[in-house]
């Protein structure tokens, strides 16, 4: 894979969640060995060794400042892969996802593409989706998402979409959970068209809930051999996943 084919993966995380982030990166490498992503991992005091798959970037401690700092040198029209650390992949139809990403990046009408259709986009399409469909040359159907529905699931986005959202969020964000509500106060620009595939091609797990590691993430990390810090050694007993294949 040449450097021109690589996509910057913008990871929203912090030092305390480093084990969670390492697990996220590990799962992508396990499930999709030739994935195109270079994970841009922000840190405050806990750096890391840069590689062809990950770069560690000193960043502010606040959520808004972290994301805007990671985007600072990225052009508005550049495609990035947005991956918040509270999700990790469990199953990926990687050959199909590769085709979807390639098509989206050549499509001027698309500013974002999610390939995990679940929860509100699946169960309440009238709430979360505009009417109508768009079909790519390979027969895959895209549905356009309203507002910011499912913006926290891992997905392909143009940098300008993330920059617009985080520029207009409050400077002080108490924790990641409150962003669910805060995002609703930021109008999404009509030209920032975000889509989801009609068919689902990925399953993600939730890593934490209100700062406590989920049972599924705990078991996955233990199986991976990644060492967990003391504060992530007591899972909440909940198995939380998104999407079904």
Helices and strands as residue ranges (DSSP letters): G 3-5, E 7-12, G 15-17, H 18-31, E 37-43, E 54-58, H 63-71, E 79-84, E 87-92, H 94-105, E 112-114, H 120-123, H 125-128, E 134-135, E 141-144, E 155-158, H 159-167, G 176-178, H 179-182, G 183-185, E 194-197, E 202-206, E 208-209, E 212-213, H 215-224, G 230-232, E 241-242
